[in-house]
Amino acid sequence: MKKNLPTATKRNSAMKVLSAEQMKVVDKQTIQEEGFLSIDLMETASTAVVRQLNKDFDTSQTSFVILCGIGNNGGDGLAIARLLTEQGTDVTIFLQLHQQYSSDNIINQQRCAEHDIMIRSFHIDERLSISPNAIVIDALYGYGLSRPLSADWAFLIDSINTLPNTVVAINMPSGLQADQHTDTQSPIIKADYTYTFQSPKLALLQPANGEYIGIVTVLDINLSPIAIAQQHSSYHYITIDYVKQSIRKPSHFSHKGTFGHALILGGSFGKMGAMVLSSKAALRAGCGLVSCYIPRCGYTVLQTAFPEAMLMTDDKERTLSIPPENLSTYTALGVGIGMGTSIEAQGFLHSLLASIGQLINKPSLVLDADALNILSFHPDWLTLLPEGSILTPHPKELERLIGPWTDDFNKLQKVRVFASKYKSIVLIKGANSAIVLPHGDIYFNSTGNWGMATAGSGDTLTGILTSLLAQKYTPEQATILGVFLHGLAGDLAIQQIHPHSLIASDIIAYTSSAWRYLYNQNCTR
């Protein structure tokens, strides 16, 4: 399986996730600045779509059926149809029959007529005749949809969703609202690909919408950088340009002490593999030293599997019970991996947090897995977290911490409250992992693939995050860089390994390749 890898541009910031209203403002300002017409911007956007279609498909051997609505999204579809036809691609256009169309839609209808391109009309209650080999382009509704589609659309959209055809949505799958939760009982196109313009839309980053959006590609349509910069957004999409700003170029005179000392605490009987993965990932991510604190039963396992690590053992044979001394000698701690939730493990975590609280120079802290489950048992212990702690829950661990949510948008708001209250960073793991900062900004990751949904993947991420903290990256920098690096390693791995066969050890093995890739993208610091 191949995946397009991120490439550097000239941006120095994360890509803003803009709302539908903000996109309209940016569109309008771009038109004013450039001194051209809205139809010219539509042509630019449509050209970008055709360019991407030529990358993703063999358009010389493929036919397309383009479904066009009455507004500007339909205008995009008509322009795309004309541009595809001009390059020799077989295209069929279906345009919704209506009494009123947007002005740019009408212009593109006229342009199709000038090129002798036939436009077929359709009613929303009819079944369209579509060849099973054609690629369907959904240009019915874009990001401007302010409410769910009515039930009148159900027959048409359900008939499209049951087709075997590949579906490409332009800007947004029709029926999906860009900035708020959409009731999944309403009609929504299920796209295999979504080509969205200039900025990701918040709905395209939410797990619950995965079945509708497919593979999302953000197309640069040259909207005004000034206009975009003037739009405030607390949502950001992590780009390689943003990540590489924070990467440091080591000095020729650096030594292992320069890169920090990480301590990974965890493990229990039968779960020592998690500690092997996490500690290996930490050292691969670049810290100078890794120490592990484990139950006595894991000594031979870890010493044999990972001789580069230094080991300390708890007095207990099968679980952790008492934290080690001299915690201030470590730059960063990662805790919870494979630890279990026994009474002894619960006491261990409380003692560890209390001990950290008494230190003048507190090490940075990552909490994962059973450390999070224990905190959900004892929510009053959350006040013991040092400021800037990084919590890395998967969805079920998150639910145990903050309670259930009504939808993905509600989830983000609840996590915002939690992160602000406890002055911590919450990393919600999954596709487009969301990093919720204490001040309320949210960063969505752009790397990673479904093959990384495998046992031990989270353990490797904890090791990487702890390693970056040990190297004196700030908690915000470490989380953003760590998540991106972890996902990039997975993306590089599936260039050689099928996602079905990807395991956590592969992610560790390709971490070096991920670093090399980042440094090769003109990282000079």
N, C-alpha and C positions, 0 to 999 in steps of 0.2 A: 504494500500500500504506500502511495506517495502522498505527502502533504506539502503544500506550499509553505516554505520556511520564511520567517520574517526577514526583511531587508531594510537597511538603514536608508533614511531620506535626509531631509534637512530640519526635521522637527526636533525641538529640544524639550518638548513637554509631552505628557500623556495626551492622547486624543480625547477631546471632550465628548461626552455623551449628551447630545442636545435634544431638547423636546421638539415636538412638531411645531409649536409656535416659534421657537427660536430658529428652527430651520427656515421658516417663512421669512423671518426678519433677515437672516443671512442671505437668502436668495435675493430678496429685494435690494439689500445694500450692495450685493455683488453686481446686480444689473445697473444700479446707479453709478457705481464706481467705474465700471467698464464701459458704460455708455452704449450698451446694446439692449436688445429687446428680450423679453422673457422667452420667446420662441428660440432665440439663439442659445440660451442656457439649456433649454430642453434638448436642443440638438447636441450640445456638448455632453449632456448626461446620457443620451441615447447612444452616442458614439462610444462612450465608455462601456456601456452594457454590451454592445456588439463586440468590442475588443475583448471583453471578458468571456463572452460566448465562444469566440474563436479560440481562446485558451482552453476552455473547459470541454469543448466538443469539436468534433470534426464537422464543421458547418457545411462543408462541401458535399458531404454524404448524408446529411441529416435534414429532415423537413421539420418545420416549426409551425405550430398553431398558436396564434397570439390573440388572447382574449382582452379586449379593450373596453374600459368603462367610459363614462361620459365626461370625466374631469381631466386634469392634467396627467394623472397616471395613465389614463387611456391615451392621452396625447403622446406620452413616452412610448407606449406600445405601438402606436401608428408609425412614429419615427423609426423605431427599431425595425419594424416590418419593412419599411422602405429601404433602410440601410442594408439589411440582410438581402433584400431582393437585388439591390444594386451590385452586390458582390456575387450574385448567382445562386443564392440559397433559396430553396423551395419554401415559400411562406403562404399560409392561409390566415386571413384576418377575420375575426368575428368582433363586431362592434355592437355594443348594447343599443337597442332601439330606444330613442328618447326624443323628447321635443326640444331639449336644451342641452348644449354641450359647452365646455369652456372654450374661450376664444382660441387658445393655442391648440386645442383638440381639433377645432374646425379647420385651422390652417393646415394641420397635418393630414386631415382628411382630403383637403384640396391637393396637397402635394402628392399624396398617393394616387389621386385621380390623374394628375398630370403625368405620372409615370405608368399609367394604365395598370395600376395595381387594384385588383378587385377587393372590395370590402363587403363582407356578408353581415347582415344585421341579425340580431337574435333577441328574443324575449327571455327574461330571467326564469321563466317557468318551463322552458323547453330543454330537451336533451340534445346536445350538439353532436354532430357526426365527426369524430376525431379518429384518425388512423392510430392504431396502437403503437406504431413505430415513431410517431412524431413527438417532439419535445414541446410541451405546453408552456407558454409564457403567460403568467398571470399579471396583467396590467389593468385590473379592474379598479382597485382602490389602493392608495398609497398611505403615507404616514398621516395624512390629514383627517383620517376617519375619527370622528369624535364620539361615536357610540357604536355598539355592536350592530351588525347587519340584521335586518328584520328577517323573520321567518320566511318571507317571500323568496329569499335567496337560497333557502335550504335545498330545494330540489336540484338546482344547477350546481351548487358547490358540492353537494354530496355525490352527484354523478361524476364530477371531476375527480374527487378524492378516491373514488372506487376504480378509476382507470389505472391501467398498468404503466402509464406514461410517466416519464420524468417531468417534473414541474419546476419551473424557475419563476420565482416571485420577484417583481420589480419594486424595490424600496421596502415594502412590507407584504407579507402574505395577506391577501384581501380578507377583511373581517377581523384582523388582529390590530388592536389599538396600540399605538406606539408608546404611550406614557402611563398607561394604567392597566389594571387587570381586566382581561376580557373573559366574560362568562363562556366557558367551553361548550355550553349547550347551544350557543349561537353559531351560525354558519361561519366557518373559517377554512380557507384553503390550506391544504397540507402540502407544503413545498419541499422539494428535495434540495433546492438551492435558493438562497435569498441574496440578491444583489442590492445593497442599500447605499445611498448616496452620501458621501463625505464624512458622515459621523454614524457610529453605531446608535441604534435606538434602544432605549432601556428594555423594552419588551423582548428584543432579540437576544438579550443576555440572561433571561430568566429560565431556569430549568423546566418549569411547567409548560413552557412554550416549545420545547424541543421537538415535539412531533409535528409542529407547523412550520418551523423555520429551516430545517435541514442545515446545510453548510452555508454559513454567512460570509459574504465577501463585502468589504467596505470599498466602494469605488470613489477615487478622487476625481471630482468634477470641477476642480479649480475654483471653488468658492473663495470669497475674499478672506484672507488670513486676518485682516484687521477686523472684519465683521465677526469672525469666529472668536477672536480674542476678547471682544467686547461682551460676549455672552458669558454670564456666570453659570457654572454648573458644578454641583458637588459630586457628579458622577464622571468617572474617567476610565478610559480604555488603555491598558498598558501597551506601549509600543517599544520596539527595540531601541529606538532613539532615546526614549526616556530612561530606559534601563541602563544603557551604556554610559550615560552621564555620570552615574554613581560609581562605576567600576574603577578601581584604583590600579595603577600600574606599579607593581612592586619595585623597590629599589634593588640595585645590584648587591647591596650590603644587607639585605633583609635576612633574618634568621628565623628559626621556628618560634622564638618568643615574640617576634614581630607579628605573627599571624594568630596569636592568641591561643588560649587553652580552653577547650570545651569539655564539659562534664555531662555525660548522658547517664541518667538515673532511671532504672526500670528493670523489667524482667521478672519472671516468676517461673515456677516449675512448668515446663512444657511450652513456654513462650519466650525462650531465650533467643530464638531466631530474630525477633523484632529488634533486640539490642544489637545483634550482629549487623543487621541492615542499617540501623540508624547511625551507629558509630562509624561504619565504613563510609556511609554517605557524608558524614561530617568531615572526615579527613579528605575525601575526594573533592569536597567543596572548598577546601583550601585552608582550613585552620592548621596551626602548627602542631598542636598536641591534642589528643583525645584521651580522656580517662573515662572509665565506665564504673558505675557503682551498681552491683548486682547481688542477688542472693547467692549463697555459697554453692548451690547446685549448678550454677552457670559458669563457674570458674574454668573448668576444662574446656567446655564448649567454646567460650569466647576467646580464651587464650589460643586455642587451636585454630579457630576459624578466622581470627583477626589478630595476628601477633603484633601489629603496629599499635594496638591500644594498650594503655596502662589500666590495670584492674585493681579495684578494691571490692571487698565483699562485706555484706551485712553479716551480723551474727546468726541470723536465721538461715535455715537451709533452703526453704522454698519460697520465701517472700521477703520483701523489704520491711524493716521495722524501725530502724533508727538512722537518721541521716548522717553522713560523714561530717567530720570536723573540717575546719579551715576552708569553708566555702568561699571566702573572699580571695583565695588564691586562684580561682577560676574566673575567666572573663565572661562566660555564659554557661547556663544550665539548660538542659532539655530533660523534661521529666514526664513519666506516665506510660512510656512505651512498654507494652506487654506486662504491666505492673500488677494487674489484677485489682480487685476491689475488696480484698479481705479486710478484716478489722485491723490487722497489723499494717496493711498498706494504707489504710485511711489514717491511722495514727502517724505513720511515716510522713505522709504529705502535709499534715497539719504541723508537725514538728519542723519540717523543711521550710515551710512558708514562715513560720514564726522565727526560725533562725535567720532567714534572709532579712526579715524585718528589723533585726537587731544590728545588722551590719551597717557600717558607715559607707563603705564602698560596695554597693550591692551589684552582684553579677546580673546580667540580663537573663530573662527567663522565657522559655517556651514550654507551654503545657499542652499535652496531647493525650488522646486515648483515655486510659483509665484515670489519669489525673483529672480530666474533665468530668468523667462519670462520678468520681468521688466528690468533686465540687458540687455536682447536682444533688448529691445526698445531703450536703452541708452548705447551702447557699450563703450562710453567714460567714463562711471562710473566704468568700470572694473579696471581702474587705482587706484580707491579708496580702492580696496580690500586689507586688511592687508596681509602681507606675511604669507603663510601657511594656507590660507583659504581653506576650503573643499567645493567643488561644487558637487552636487549630481544629475545630470540630467538623466532623461530617454531619449530614443533616439530622440523624437521630441523636447524636451527642448534643447538637445545638438545641434540639427540641427539649431535651432534658434540662438544659440550662435556662432557656428563656420561655418555655411553654409552647403550646401549639400556635400556629399562625393561620390566617384565613387564606392567604395567597402569598406569592413570592414578593410582591410589593410591600405587603404588611410585614413579612419576615424581615425585610431590610430595615424598616422603620423600628421594629422591636430590637434588632441588633444594634442599631444606632444608639438607642436609649441605653442599652446594656454597656456598650463600649464607652460611652460618655460617663456613665455612673461609676464604672470601675477603672477609668483612665487606661484602658487596655485596647489592644488591637485584636480584632476577631477576624480570623481567616475562615470563611465558609468554603469548605472544600467541595469540588465538583467541577463540571464543565464551566469555563469562565469563572473560576474561583473568585469570590468577592472578598476584598480586603476592606474591612470597615474600621476606619481610624477614629480615635477618641473625639476629634473635633467634628466628626460627621461626614467627612468626605469618604467616598467609596470608590475603590479601584477594581476593575474587572480584568482578569488575566486573559491574554490572547494566545497563549501556547497550551499544548497538551492535546490529548486524544483519548478516545474511548478505551483503547488498550491499557491505559493507565489505571483503569478501575480494576485493580488486582491486589491481592493480599500483599501487604508490606509497602505499598506505594506511599501511604501516609507516613510510615516509619522513616522512609528515606527523606521525605520532605522535612520532617522534624530535625533530622540530622543536618540537612542543608541549612535550615534556618538558624539552628544553634551555632553552626560553624560560622556563618556570616556575622552573627552577633559577636562571636569570639574575636572576629577580625575587626571589631569596632565599627561596623556599620550601625547606623541608628536602627531602632526597631522598625521604623517605617521603611527605610532603605532595605533592610534585611528581608522584610516580608515581601516587598514588591520584587526585588531582585531574585529572592529565593524561589518564589512561586514561578516566576518567568523561567529561571534556569532549570528548575525541576521539569516543567512542561516542555521546554526546548530539548532537554535530554531525551524525553519520551518521544518527541517528534523526530529527532535524529535517529533514534533506535528503530522506529518503524519504517525507515528507509531501507532497512535490512531485515527486519523481523516483522512478521505479520502481527497486527494488534492482538489477535486471538492468542498468540503465543508469548506476548510480552510479560515479563515478570519483573519484580522490584529490583532484582540484581542487574537486569539490563539497564534500568534507569541509572543505577550507580555507575555501571560500566561506561555509559555514554555521557556522564557528567563532564568528563574531560573534553569530549567533542563539543559539548555545549559551551564550555568556557572558550575553546578555540574559535568557535563560530562567533561568539560575542566579540572577542578581541580582533578577529578579522574584519569586523564591521567598523573599522576605523576608530577603535577605542584607544585613546592616547593618554589618558590620565593615569 
